[in-house]
Amino acid sequence: MAGYRPTTTEPLRFGVFEVDPSARELRKNGLRIKLQDQPFAVLLILLEKAGQLVTKEELQQRLWPADTFVEFDKGIYNAMKRLRESLGDEAETPRYIETLPRRGYRFIAPVQRPDGVPKEPPAAPEPASRPSNWKRLILLATLVCLLLPAGIFLVLATRSSVRIPKVIDSFQVTKDGQHKDGTLKLLNDGTRLYFQEGAFAGPLSTVAPAFRGTPSLIQVATQGGETARIPVALDEYIIYDFSVARSEFLAGGHGDPVERPLWSLPFPNGPPRRVGDILALDATWRPDGKRLAFTRGKELFTANPDGSEVEKLATLDFSAYWIRYSPDGRRLRFTVFRLSGRPEDWSIMEIDADGSGLHHLPIHGCCGKWSADGKYYFYQTSRDIWVLPERRSIFGGIELRPPAQLTAGPILFGAPTPSTDGKQLFVVGNQPRIEVVRYDSKTKQLVPFLGGISAGELEVSLDGQWVTYTTFPESNLWRSRLDGTDRRQLTFPPVNAHEPRWSPDGKQILFTDVPRRMFVVSAEGGTPQQVMPKIDDPNTEVGAGYWTADGSSIVFVMISDAGRGIYRLNLQTQQISKIPGTEGMAGARVSRDGRYFISELIREHKAGLYDFHTQRWSELFDSTRYGTPTWSLDSKFLYMQRKNGDGSVEIVRVSVPDGKVEHVLDLKDITLGGYWPDGVDLLPDNSPLLMLDKNAQEIYRLELQYQ
């Protein structure tokens, strides 16, 4: 393609799109859309001649030099196809680009500069006589004297300091000791609080989904007291919102974590009702109850309460959650988060209810909610609660004031929910801790390991002498002997170390700095060395890495906009290659002898075994019933949790490659914690290591004072 140069460098706008020729960028609602050079050049040519026919011959002459030998028709067709995909346009029912058969194309949407069409300067006034000028000056001076004080008052009122709340006292509302995830919804009707407990972790939690039993919907008085369970005829559901009339809940039913069937749950009783055919990650009612908004993956929609008249508002770069309307129903705010779900990756965005004005807020956090008067937006960071004050100016715009921190530990607070009068703030408080225990097959007891420290993700070296692990919740990497002696810390903040793996020679430890870097560090300590090329794309993340048997390569999962798959990294050449047949797979847990790896095909829920010797796949088990697998030191077994049909959970081992299943340990009345509570770690004799959940999670009421 020739080096096409646009005839203008001025930004242009049409519909929700904006084109910047100088930066060669196409943006939708302010978010950059990937578009290759050739389709972008076609778009600029069409915009330059908006409303006019652009023939195929003209496109050929402007895009390719005379001595270029290509299939022009095919090249133009492919460029137009990619352009229409980026604009969401269709040739049969065009909104932007019309096809004129056998002739060419025409851009049919209105095009303008972002600042609109410049207005003509006002005409000069007719000369007036001197007496008239004097009279006008006197009148003008009189008006200034009258209006100046009013103007000063309005400016001062607009710019005056906003009263900032501060926490003056706190009270513990619940005392039942049950698991309450700080990234799930906490709902308030003025006299009672509604929340879930005993459930799997929420979509933004640093704790992975686990077998925690059937989740329960709980209510408690805002002033505290006994909790009461609300019966719900759904399995593994997540509560999204409570209607303004306090007559029904919105909930996501059992299904894909980012595409749950949307249900309406009548309150206080009544059968669940499916909301159309909507699949959602989160949903909320508009304050007037006449519409609802929901997110599905990276897309944002609105619909009628019965699920009809679905309208798409925006496509985002990341998945969106914790969506809420402003009290006046004019705006929506929500949290966008990357696949890692780490607090560092949380960001809050806003969009007008009609789909315009999409933008990031100048804050980083999650899970926010407005006060009833719309003057304060409460949200959480990784461990504390903040407030973003705002006010509507005399010109109708929203003016954001600097955010203020309300809490400062030591308890980690989440799910901020203001009371109806704004004088109190309800939060979920969490003091995260786990305890490492081992199962003693002789005594049939769980006994502390390494003194019962708060740590997880343990792996024993191949010689059976050393163990490496990460502390919880700090995620610092350590190693020690099996008896806990000769302990040494290997990483320090801000490194976010996870899933350490011993090298075959026991001299190095591989770990993932979540979400997109892998490092190797000497078992004796020192500076960690990054072992793969730097990934700058925020949409690309890597999972845990595993050594091959000879220590020359690392096998890992990589997730991007193009999909997910299993890759091999050659440590000497730094070359990355995809393992054939691994499209759509999650995890790449390599056996300790390097012959096999086990992976899960996400959409089909099947666990597959790959044999490096034969380079063949075989199906091992249905992954929906099993937790994260761990290889035995001799590579003959996979140990994992299994959820049975009656709701009970046990540890089993699966022999490789025949797939025979054997019972190991019943997990009745045992609650596991940590970042991956559905996993199992092993000692050299294959005794299971478990991470018991010792978190103290309760709901608190924070008393606010405005000053």
Phi, psi and omega in degrees: 000139179293161178285080185296133177241123180293154179280349178222149175250003180288135175299144180235151182226140172213130183057232179265009184255151175224134182245129176247099183298322183293322179270353182054052181233141170246126181237143176241119184052036177088352181259133184291135178249132179291128179212126182292166186300314185294310175299326179295319179296320177300317179299316180297319180297317179296320180293324179298328182242042182306133181085352182248157177287130171245112184284160176297326179297321179293318177298319179298314182294324185275339184259334182232138175292164186296332184266015180272133180249097178219166173278094188299315182300316180292320179296317180293319179299314181295319179296319180293323179297313180295323179295315180296323178298319180292327181272351185068031183259158179231139182295325182288322180231072188288141170254336185237311187241119179261135176266127175255104188311132177062008181240307182162219186221159178216133176276119191253353181272151176298139181238136178210164172286155181302331183267009178082183181279129181299139178277151176288143179296146181296146179292147180292139181291152177295141177303142180241160180289157183302315180300321180296320179299317179299316180298320180293322179297318180296317179297318180296317179298321179296317179296319179299316180297326181281321187272337184300311178300320179295320179295317178298319180297317180295318179297315180296323179294322180290320185266001183294158183295138176276139178291121184261131179283153171221154181276122181252347179194162179216149180222142178275121184275315181250153179215038184264352176069017181268156180294130177224115183279128183286356176252005171268165187286141171242114188250148187223128177252010179109325179238337182226155176250145179234135184200174177246148176212159182071019185253173173296164184290157180282170185297335182256005185288149173283355177259129182288157176305138184222169177279088182254010181088187182286126180291153182236143172266125188239148173232151179207149178294145180297336179271000178101170180136198181287142175273154180224138181275138177255117182297135178225129183269052175224153177258138173046056183261162174233128178280130182258314187201164178238130185296156180298325179283356180058037183246351180198152174258150166262135184215151173261127182274185182294133180166198178302136184304330181256000179218068180275141174300134182271131182234154170250128182248105179300143180232134013272351179205167181132155182287147176299148179234129179290134179268091182056221175244029184289134170247133189214150169272328178202160181203156179206152175274147168290148185306329179276356177075003185270345177218163171227156176242146178211157177244146174222105184063241182261012184245148183238131185226165165232159181200167172288160181302337178269003179092001180272170177051055178287130180232128179277128180265319185195156169247128187254171177280336183224167177295148185240141183212168178056055182275137181213140173280149168291157183304331179272359177076008185271340185226159173234135172239148182202163178261133171252140183215148179279177186299330182294332182070010182291147178304329179295341182260004179284141175213146182251131180238165180221147176214146175292154184297341178268004178095001180261168172069031179293129180199160174277143172278154182281041179220156176239121181179206187203161158058051184267162179207138180284153166289163185299330180272358177076008183271345184222138177241111182267134180212172182240151169256205183295334182214353186228167179256136178234164176228138176248104178286149177208159177208156179268126182285171180293344179265005175095352180277167178261127180250117179269135177261167180299138179292155180231139179276132183257328181234158181214047176068186002284346178284139175274122183253145178209178179053053182295130182223108182287150174289166183296331179265000177075004183270351182223157178227124179262135184219159171263121179260138184223132172245089190290132175197144172231166179230124180279127177227157174242152179268118178269107184294337180285313182268351183059034183236157171264122183238148182302143175241136184056037179076012180072034182294162177272089184207166180201191179054049184276144171218135180269141178294159184298332178278357176074016185256335188234159176223141174242151184199169174241140179286153181237129007262011188290333182062044171263142183270133179227165168216154178200172170286167183297335179271005177091355179278167178056044179285143179212132176275132186251337177227159183222158178303147011268013179299133182250078190281135178215155173047064179289146180223127178290140172290157181304329180272358177073013183262341183227161177232125175268138176212162178257127171268091188303132017249353190219024179226146175237140183230158169238136178228144178295142177296343177270355180104176182125188182279125177298143180248126178291137189248010178213158180304147181295136178253114182265343183291116181293346179270000181248133179223155179240147178264194182297143178258152179226139178287146165281167188299326181271359178074011183269342184221166177232135177253133184206164176262142176230136184238131179213182177299333180282352181126195179231155179190175181257133185235158175240131178250119174279117187291336180277315183267346184063021178275136178249128179228145181273136178283126184303142175080014184254012181300134178078013183261150180239135178081152179208068186275105185276138178295157186294336176271359176080006183277321186241161158219148181254137181214163181243129173275107193305304188291328183266353177056044178239140175262122182250146178251125180252128179259113180296332181290310182268347183056042179233156179255149171217142180280133186255313180195169176281114188288347182294337183262353188242152176271199182287127183279152175229134180279142171287161182299327181273002176064020180265344185222154169247125177257137181195167174275147176228131177263123183270169183297333180273007179091351179286156181235138179220163170262131178234167170233141182246122180285147183241131011258005188283342175082014179292135184254133178232141177286140178240309188205134175275131181257025179300134178065019177246125177251121182262154182225200182093185181288328178231075184290352178269008182260172178223133172252161187228147170270170182304330179271014180069018172289129181293139169255130183236152177250102181284138179284115178245019180297145172249103185240117179219165177266136181238153174247120179259125178276130184251145173230132184260133181215000000 
